[in-house]
Amino acid sequence: MSQLGATITPEGIRFAAWSSAASRLWVSIFDERGNREIDRLELRSEGEGVHALFVAGLAAGTRYGFRADGDYAPERGLWFDPDKLLVDPYAVEIDRPYVCDDRLAARRGEGTDTAPLLSKAIAGALAEPLAALPPLFQPGGLVYEVPVRAFTMLHPDIPKQQRGTIAALAHPAVVEHLKKLGVGAVELMPVTASIDERHLPPLGLRNAWGYNPVTFMTLDPRLAPGGLAELRQTVAALREAGIGVILDLVFNHTGESDRFGPTLSLRGLDSRAYYRHWPDGSLANDTGTGNTVACDHPVVQEMVLDTLRHFVRHAGVDGFRFDLAPILGRVEGVFDTDAPLLRAVRNDPVLGDRVLIAEPWDIGPDGYQLGNFPPPFLEWNDRYRDDIRRFWRGDRGMIGALATRLAGSSDVFAKAGERTSRSVNFIAAHDGMALADIVAYEHKHNEANGEQNRDGHNENLSWNNGVEGEAGDEAIAKARFDDQCALLATLFASRGTIMLTAGDEFGRTQKGNNNAYAQDNEITWLDWAGRDQTLEHYASGLAAMRRAAPALSDTRFLTGEPRPGSEVPDVAWLTETGAPVDERSWQNPERHRLAMVLGGTGDGGCRLAVVVNGDRRACMFTLPEREGFFWGPAMETSAGAFDISQPVPGRTVVFMIERKVGPARIEENP
């Protein structure tokens, strides 16, 4: 296919757009401020749906948009209207943020030219592609989910004019924090340009998450005032610190929404091709947002691939997280694990070695596809999230599920002979309650969203830890702190890739709001000044221990047998008495205690024990001893130093490491 978008040459600019159904297309050229249309030139058909025109004398910085004409029959999915300015789907820069306005959804013939209301694409000359470097991030590492704006808006060390931007992530104070946590890659929540949903402005709200894109390659000017160069420089700075960058991208829908939504780009160019429709002409809605991008259409597939290549070549990112990823694998509406787009991403010479993370569900038919994406896709594992929450909430019969999740979820990912886990383990994410709120709110509190608390999930598997039988704010605060430590310790003890949402390591709260997408304010902005530094110190200790114990970040499934070259089984599951967990114990609904003893720590054959006491009562644990070794703490507990000869406190995870007996110890203990 001919190159689409605006291609700059020394003589001028070639403009090209694709539409299989438009009868005429134009490019509108605007003045240097993007306010006045100074020319409207018709594109010429080049075949196969490509319409293009070379305009001599234009240069980088030209502001432009497309217009299209043809049949107008919304009931059949046809929306052609030359009064609608359309943003180039291949635009890499726009001159201003997208702004929601009801007039953008005006019907044809109502006399509304939308050019004054809509952002203009800026024709830009891209920098030379970066040298191809392998991703820094490797499975088993820590992914740190970052909402760019909320992360730095209140950071006292970052200059005010830089707060809320991508550039702020390269600030030394941020880099130091990331390194202290052992972050392998930051996963940036959408940084491409998005538009508010139409119901938000009347409520005085705006989309704070960015999961409502218009064009896929364009960075949001509010997050990247320096454009693509800002992202490129930040990626380079983080890479120098040993930290990769993963972009969270939305290819499943756009902000054009349902039939009442605005016409901004794809809808006006060729809605029937770019979006999935039912036979009667109505929009399919497998996303819950009003439309569904037709990722089985060849032109859409090429646009997605071009977008991914663009961010690798020109920003140097490590990889991508795909929102509502089954959409990318739907062929005629049915998910196919070997869908052309999924296969093309894996086999592409630019993309094949990138980190690929799927959110493996949408709301369409058979939309829950956990475990069904092809390798090397990693997958968000909500079964991990739910089972770990249930265990620490105190639900009965969860000890077997706890072990399965700690061990990498082989029940989900050990398919077709796979020997490694592709699980992304997480306890909290942007969507849902913050980790601190899980232990403080039994029910959601989304009143600030303006929907009478009807939005968001009703079941959060959370609890209000008011400490039954005890009174006093201090006791409640301690119980909630201990539960946060237990949840964090479980996460860092789990095999597979782990994900932590920014701020959960120091007790961020959204006051019980589990759907804070519309809260671009103190509800989502991280409170750096008021952060729980004791919890943060504990999280940093967990990170250091995980880095020092390869058995924790290993992604191979556990077998209970020794690895080649070792005499120590890769895992032993034990009761508090040190006896192997038998079938009766696994099935005991009242059991809340477990020891996972891992071999292969990389420390001379020493073992690592993860001791979990999910009961509220303290309990003695016995660990198996070997001649020439002794058990010592792998790290401090949340309450300080701990020795296995002491009872393990209730609601606690303790890490013990086996160490070789040295000469002095042999002398003291003949």
ABEGO torsion letter per residue (X at the ends): XBBBEBBBBAAEBBBBBBBAABABBBBBBBBAAGABBABBBBBBBAEGGBBBBBBBGBBBGBBBBBBBBEBBBAAAGBABBAABBBBBAABABBABBBBBBAAAABBBGAGBBAAAABBBBBBBBBBBBBBBBBBABBBGBBBBBBBAAAAAAABAABBAAABGBAAAAABAAAAAAAAAAGBABBBBBBABBBBBBAAAAAAGBBBAAGABBABAABBBAAABAAEAAAAAAAAAAAAAAGBBBBBBBBAABBAAEBAABBBABAAAABAAAABBBBAAGBBBBAAGAGBBBBAABAAAAAAAAAAAAAAAAAAGBAEBBBBGAAAAABBGGBBBAABAAAAAAAABAAAAABBBBBBABBABBGABABGABBOABBBBBAAAAAAAAAAAAGBBGAAAAAAAAAAGGAAAABBGGBABBABBBBABBABEBBAAAAAABABBBAAAAGAGGABEBABAGBBBBAGBGBBEAAAAAAAAAAAAAAAAAAAAABBEBBBBBBGAAAGBBAGGBABAAABBBAAABBBAAABBAAAAAAAAAAAAAAAABAAAABABBBAGBBBBGBABBABBBBBAAGBBBBAAAAABAABABBBBBBBGAGBGGBBBBBBBBABABBBBBBBBBBBGBBBBBABBBAAEBBBAABBBBBGBBBBBBBBBBBAAAAAABX
